[in-house]
Amino acid sequence: MAKSKKTSAAVLQQKLETELKEELEVLAKNDKGLKPPQWLLSPRAIYTFLMGGEIEGNIISPKYIGDGALIETAIATLATDRALLLTGVPGTAKSRVSEHIAAAISGNTSFLIQGSSATTEEDLLFGWNYASLIAHGPSEKALIPGPVARAMQAGQLVRIEELTRIPSMIQDNLLSILSEKMMVIPDLDLEIRAKQGFNLIATSNDRDRGTYPLSDALKRRFNVVHLPLPKDIETETRIIRLRIEEDVFSIDSELENICPEKEIHRLIQIFRELREGVTLDGKQKVKSTQNVLSTAEAISAIRQSIYLATFFGDGRVTAAEIAATLPGSIVKDEEKDGAAWKDYQQNIIRQRKEWNDLAEALEINVTQLKTS
């Protein structure tokens, strides 16, 4: 039986270190490995936390399914004086890996900057209580440390999501922090020096538009680990099953009873073929969409199908729910994705006899939209 996900009336999503407290405690209790200064767990225990395993009869659930060597490199990087940059297309678990590593190393995932073109120096470094500043002038009491400054003072990890969406002038504030492990506050003639255990994990989206490239000087201060898309459909299916069983509140029995394996496999196959530009057997070319159609998108689509079946169907996902979900998941921009999706329906879905139910469900959806 799949384990039901606990829900809370007060909090939509617990901090990882709270949600996974039992696993972290089991790992810490049985951890005999060498730990870098201020780390809660050794690199080997952190690897087990990410990749899964069994400790003294306790199951540690896998958080990342993929090449373990990439996780080893990421963890080892953070034990050095270099920062870590996780890159990849959307949906390759960059944020997930970053957050779980922070929980395992520091036991605190709160030091976070969500990068955007609106990110300022204050968001990254420090700001001021302007009432106090006006009344008393610059002082430490008027200083409001940002996530980076607080992580430096605590000797813990700080995470920056979407680093390349932050304007280059703001990015370059990280240079002295990453090289000298120091932040200067000129108004107070003050230096904040990082305690042992401080480091930085950043993520960067390979396919994002309107981003700001990293300067060569900043690149040299990062070790880059590229997280790829799942290598085959079996791996991608395993990832999706894991995430759905973790996230969907309604799963009180085996996932197969709610969403049959064939429906999960079919949706993943559609995403992969549109993403890779060729059918799974390699015999027919397919027009690719501009939309990446990542594993994260597939998880969202399966989850939506389950909720449609739960709330408006008979409780079991069928071609009807998949058909209702696919257009909105695939076509994010009608001009860029619409033609590829229509071509795929005509030349792939309608030509596969085993997919007749899906073709009919898609046609019913189109008819309903035209008459509504």
C-alpha positions as CSV (number, residue, x, y, z in Angstrom):
1,M,0.0,0.0,0.0
2,A,1.2,3.5,-0.8
3,K,1.7,5.8,2.2
4,S,-0.9,8.6,2.3
5,K,0.7,12.0,2.4
6,K,0.0,13.9,5.6
7,T,-1.8,17.2,5.2
8,S,-1.9,20.3,7.3
9,A,-4.7,22.8,7.6
10,A,-2.1,25.5,8.4
11,V,0.8,24.9,6.1
12,L,0.7,24.0,2.4
13,Q,4.3,22.8,2.4
14,Q,6.6,22.1,5.3
15,K,10.3,22.9,5.3
16,L,12.2,19.9,4.1
17,E,14.2,19.6,7.4
18,T,10.8,19.3,9.2
19,E,9.1,17.1,6.7
20,L,12.1,14.7,6.5
21,K,13.2,15.0,10.1
22,E,13.0,11.2,10.8
23,E,15.2,10.3,7.8
24,L,17.7,13.0,8.8
25,E,17.8,11.8,12.4
26,V,18.3,8.1,11.3
27,L,21.2,9.1,9.0
28,A,22.8,11.3,11.7
29,K,22.5,8.6,14.4
30,N,24.2,6.0,12.2
31,D,26.7,8.4,10.5
32,K,30.3,7.2,11.0
33,G,31.7,9.2,8.1
34,L,34.0,12.2,8.1
35,K,32.1,15.5,8.3
36,P,33.4,18.8,7.0
37,P,33.2,21.7,9.6
38,Q,29.6,22.6,10.5
39,W,28.0,19.9,8.4
40,L,25.2,17.9,10.0
41,L,26.0,14.8,7.9
42,S,29.0,13.3,6.2
43,P,29.1,13.4,2.4
44,R,28.3,9.6,2.3
45,A,25.2,10.0,4.4
46,I,24.1,13.0,2.3
47,Y,24.5,10.9,-0.8
48,T,22.3,8.2,0.8
49,F,19.7,10.9,1.7
50,L,19.6,12.0,-2.0
51,M,19.8,8.7,-3.7
52,G,18.0,6.5,-1.2
53,G,19.0,3.4,0.7
54,E,18.4,1.4,3.9
55,I,19.9,2.2,7.3
56,E,19.4,-0.2,10.2
57,G,16.1,-1.4,8.7
58,N,14.9,2.2,8.0
59,I,14.1,3.0,4.4
60,I,15.6,6.3,3.1
61,S,13.5,7.4,0.1
62,P,15.3,8.5,-3.1
63,K,15.0,12.2,-3.8
64,Y,16.9,12.1,-7.1
65,I,16.8,9.4,-9.7
66,G,19.7,9.6,-12.1
67,D,23.5,9.5,-12.3
68,G,24.8,9.2,-8.8
69,A,28.2,10.5,-9.9
70,L,26.6,13.9,-10.5
71,I,25.4,14.0,-6.9
72,E,28.8,12.9,-5.6
73,T,30.4,15.8,-7.5
74,A,27.8,18.3,-6.2
75,I,28.3,17.2,-2.6
76,A,32.1,17.1,-2.9
77,T,32.1,20.6,-4.4
78,L,30.4,22.1,-1.4
79,A,33.1,20.6,0.9
80,T,35.7,22.8,-0.9
81,D,35.8,26.6,-1.1
82,R,34.0,26.6,-4.5
83,A,30.3,27.3,-4.9
84,L,28.0,25.0,-6.8
85,L,26.0,25.8,-9.9
86,L,23.4,23.3,-11.0
87,T,22.3,23.7,-14.6
88,G,19.8,22.0,-16.9
89,V,16.6,22.5,-18.8
90,P,13.4,23.1,-16.7
91,G,12.2,20.0,-14.8
92,T,15.6,18.3,-14.2
93,A,15.3,18.5,-10.4
94,K,17.9,21.3,-10.0
95,S,15.8,23.0,-7.2
96,R,14.9,19.7,-5.6
97,V,18.6,18.6,-5.4
98,S,19.6,22.1,-4.1
99,E,17.0,22.1,-1.4
100,H,17.7,18.5,-0.2
101,I,21.4,19.1,-0.1
102,A,20.9,22.3,2.0
103,A,18.6,20.4,4.4
104,A,21.2,17.6,4.8
105,I,24.2,19.8,5.2
106,S,22.9,22.7,7.2
107,G,19.5,21.5,8.5
108,N,18.1,24.8,7.3
109,T,16.6,25.6,3.9
110,S,15.5,29.2,4.8
111,F,18.4,31.1,3.3
112,L,17.0,31.5,-0.2
113,I,17.0,34.1,-3.0
114,Q,14.5,33.6,-5.8
115,G,16.3,35.3,-8.7
116,S,14.5,37.6,-11.2
117,S,15.2,40.7,-13.2
118,A,13.7,42.6,-10.2
119,T,16.3,41.2,-7.7
120,T,18.2,44.0,-6.0
121,E,21.4,44.3,-3.9
122,E,19.1,44.5,-0.8
123,D,17.5,41.2,-1.7
124,L,20.9,39.6,-2.1
125,L,23.1,41.3,0.6
126,F,21.6,43.7,3.1
127,G,19.1,46.5,3.4
128,W,18.2,49.2,6.0
129,N,15.5,50.0,8.4
130,Y,14.9,53.5,7.0
131,A,13.0,54.8,10.0
132,S,16.0,54.0,12.2
133,L,18.4,55.2,9.5
134,I,16.7,58.6,9.3
135,A,16.4,59.0,13.0
136,H,19.9,57.8,14.1
137,G,22.0,57.5,10.9
138,P,23.8,54.3,9.8
139,S,24.2,51.8,12.6
140,E,24.2,48.0,13.0
141,K,20.7,48.4,14.6
142,A,19.4,49.8,11.3
143,L,21.1,47.1,9.2
144,I,18.8,44.4,7.8
145,P,21.0,41.4,6.7
146,G,19.9,39.6,3.6
147,P,19.9,35.8,3.1
148,V,23.6,35.7,2.0
149,A,24.7,37.8,5.0
150,R,22.7,35.7,7.4
151,A,24.0,32.4,6.0
152,M,27.6,33.8,6.3
153,Q,27.0,34.6,9.9
154,A,25.4,31.2,10.6
155,G,28.0,29.2,8.7
156,Q,25.3,27.5,6.5
157,L,24.3,27.1,2.9
158,V,22.5,29.8,1.0
159,R,20.6,29.0,-2.2
160,I,20.0,31.2,-5.3
161,E,17.3,30.0,-7.6
162,E,17.6,31.1,-11.3
163,L,21.0,33.0,-10.9
164,T,21.1,34.0,-14.5
165,R,17.8,35.8,-14.2
166,I,19.5,38.3,-11.9
167,P,21.0,41.4,-13.6
168,S,24.7,41.1,-14.2
169,M,25.5,44.1,-12.0
170,I,23.7,42.4,-9.1
171,Q,25.4,39.0,-9.8
172,D,28.8,40.6,-9.5
173,N,28.2,41.4,-5.8
174,L,28.9,37.7,-5.2
175,L,32.5,38.0,-6.4
176,S,34.2,39.0,-3.2
177,I,31.8,36.8,-1.2
178,L,32.8,33.7,-3.1
179,S,36.5,34.5,-3.3
180,E,37.2,36.3,0.0
181,K,34.3,34.8,2.0
182,M,33.6,38.4,3.1
183,M,30.9,41.1,2.7
184,V,31.8,44.7,3.1
185,I,29.3,47.3,4.4
186,P,31.0,50.7,3.6
187,D,28.5,52.9,5.5
188,L,29.5,51.2,8.8
189,D,33.1,50.4,7.9
190,L,32.1,46.8,8.7
191,E,33.1,43.5,7.4
192,I,31.0,40.3,7.7
193,R,33.2,37.3,7.4
194,A,31.8,33.9,6.7
195,K,31.9,31.2,9.4
196,Q,33.0,27.7,8.6
197,G,30.2,25.8,6.8
198,F,29.1,28.7,4.6
199,N,28.8,28.1,0.9
200,L,26.4,28.8,-2.0
201,I,24.3,26.7,-4.3
202,A,22.8,28.3,-7.4
203,T,20.6,27.0,-10.2
204,S,20.4,28.1,-13.8
205,N,17.9,27.3,-16.5
206,D,19.6,26.4,-19.8
207,R,16.5,27.1,-21.9
208,D,15.3,30.3,-20.3
209,R,15.0,33.5,-22.4
210,G,15.8,37.0,-21.2
211,T,18.6,35.9,-18.9
212,Y,21.9,37.6,-17.9
213,P,25.0,35.6,-18.6
214,L,27.5,35.1,-15.9
215,S,30.8,37.0,-16.1
216,D,33.9,34.9,-16.6
217,A,35.1,36.1,-13.1
218,L,31.9,34.7,-11.5
219,K,32.0,31.5,-13.6
220,R,35.5,30.7,-12.2
221,R,34.1,30.7,-8.7
222,F,31.5,28.0,-9.4
223,N,31.9,24.3,-10.1
224,V,29.1,23.5,-12.6
225,V,27.1,20.3,-12.5
226,H,24.7,19.7,-15.4
227,L,21.6,17.7,-14.5
228,P,20.2,16.0,-17.7
229,L,16.7,14.9,-18.6
230,P,16.0,11.3,-17.8
231,K,17.9,9.0,-20.2
232,D,15.1,6.6,-21.0
233,I,11.3,6.2,-20.5
234,E,11.7,3.7,-17.7
235,T,13.8,6.1,-15.6
236,E,11.3,8.9,-16.3
237,T,8.4,6.6,-15.4
238,R,10.1,5.8,-12.1
239,I,10.6,9.4,-11.3
240,I,7.0,10.3,-12.0
241,R,5.6,7.4,-9.9
242,L,7.9,8.4,-7.0
243,R,6.8,12.1,-7.1
244,I,3.1,11.3,-7.6
245,E,3.1,8.9,-4.7
246,E,4.8,11.6,-2.6
247,D,2.5,14.5,-3.6
248,V,-1.0,13.4,-4.4
249,F,-3.2,13.6,-1.3
250,S,-5.8,11.1,-2.6
251,I,-3.5,8.1,-3.0
252,D,-4.6,5.7,-0.2
253,S,-4.0,2.6,-2.3
254,E,-1.7,1.5,-5.0
255,L,-1.1,4.2,-7.7
256,E,-2.1,1.6,-10.3
257,N,-5.7,1.6,-9.0
258,I,-6.0,5.3,-9.6
259,C,-3.7,5.9,-12.6
260,P,-3.0,2.8,-14.7
261,E,0.6,2.3,-15.7
262,K,-0.4,2.4,-19.4
263,E,-1.7,6.0,-19.0
264,I,1.5,7.2,-17.2
265,H,3.6,5.5,-19.9
266,R,1.5,6.9,-22.7
267,L,1.7,10.5,-21.5
268,I,5.5,10.2,-20.9
269,Q,5.9,8.7,-24.4
270,I,4.0,11.7,-25.9
271,F,6.2,14.2,-24.0
272,R,9.4,12.4,-25.0
273,E,8.6,12.1,-28.7
274,L,7.6,15.8,-28.9
275,R,10.7,16.8,-27.0
276,E,13.2,14.7,-28.9
277,G,11.6,15.1,-32.4
278,V,11.4,11.4,-33.1
279,T,9.1,8.5,-32.2
280,L,10.2,6.1,-29.5
281,D,11.1,3.4,-32.0
282,G,13.2,5.9,-34.0
283,K,11.2,5.3,-37.2
284,Q,9.4,8.5,-37.6
285,K,10.4,12.2,-37.2
286,V,8.1,14.4,-35.1
287,K,7.9,18.2,-35.1
288,S,9.2,19.4,-31.7
289,T,7.5,22.0,-29.5
290,Q,9.2,25.1,-28.2
291,N,8.0,24.1,-24.8
292,V,10.6,21.8,-23.2
293,L,8.0,19.2,-21.9
294,S,10.1,18.3,-19.0
295,T,9.6,15.6,-16.4
296,A,8.2,18.3,-14.1
297,E,5.6,19.1,-16.7
298,A,4.7,15.4,-17.0
299,I,4.3,15.1,-13.2
300,S,2.0,18.1,-13.3
301,A,-0.1,16.6,-16.1
302,I,-0.4,13.2,-14.4
303,R,-1.4,14.9,-11.1
304,Q,-4.0,17.0,-12.9
305,S,-5.4,13.9,-14.6
306,I,-5.7,12.2,-11.2
307,Y,-7.6,15.1,-9.7
308,L,-9.9,15.2,-12.7
309,A,-10.7,11.5,-12.3
310,T,-11.1,11.9,-8.5
311,F,-13.4,15.0,-8.5
312,F,-15.2,14.7,-11.8
313,G,-14.8,11.1,-13.0
314,D,-15.1,7.6,-11.5
315,G,-11.8,7.8,-9.6
316,R,-9.6,6.1,-12.2
317,V,-7.6,7.9,-14.9
318,T,-8.7,7.1,-18.4
319,A,-7.9,8.5,-21.9
320,A,-10.6,11.2,-21.2
321,E,-8.6,12.7,-18.4
322,I,-5.3,12.5,-20.3
323,A,-6.9,14.2,-23.3
324,A,-8.3,17.0,-21.1
325,T,-4.8,17.6,-19.7
326,L,-2.6,17.3,-22.7
327,P,-3.4,20.5,-24.7
328,G,-2.8,22.8,-21.7
329,S,0.4,21.0,-20.8
330,I,1.9,20.9,-24.3
331,V,0.7,24.2,-25.9
332,K,2.1,27.1,-23.9
333,D,2.4,29.4,-26.9
334,E,-0.1,28.7,-29.8
335,E,2.2,30.1,-32.4
336,K,5.3,28.1,-31.3
337,D,3.7,24.9,-30.0
338,G,0.2,24.7,-31.6
339,A,1.4,23.5,-35.1
340,A,3.6,20.8,-33.6
341,W,0.8,19.5,-31.4
342,K,-1.7,19.3,-34.2
343,D,0.8,17.6,-36.5
344,Y,1.5,15.0,-33.7
345,Q,-2.2,14.3,-33.2
346,Q,-2.8,13.8,-36.9
347,N,0.3,11.8,-37.8
348,I,1.1,9.9,-34.6
349,I,-1.9,9.6,-32.2
350,R,-4.5,8.9,-34.9
351,Q,-2.3,6.4,-36.7
352,R,-1.7,4.2,-33.6
353,K,-4.6,1.7,-33.3
354,E,-3.8,1.1,-29.6
355,W,-4.4,4.8,-29.0
356,N,-7.8,5.0,-30.6
357,D,-9.4,5.9,-27.2
358,L,-7.1,8.9,-26.8
359,A,-7.7,10.1,-30.4
360,E,-11.5,9.9,-29.8
361,A,-11.2,11.7,-26.5
362,L,-9.1,14.5,-28.0
363,E,-11.7,14.9,-30.8
364,I,-14.5,15.1,-28.3
365,N,-12.6,17.9,-26.4
366,V,-12.2,19.9,-29.6
367,T,-15.8,19.5,-30.5
368,Q,-16.9,20.7,-27.0
369,L,-14.6,23.7,-27.3
370,K,-16.1,24.7,-30.7
371,T,-19.7,24.4,-29.5
372,S,-19.1,26.1,-26.1
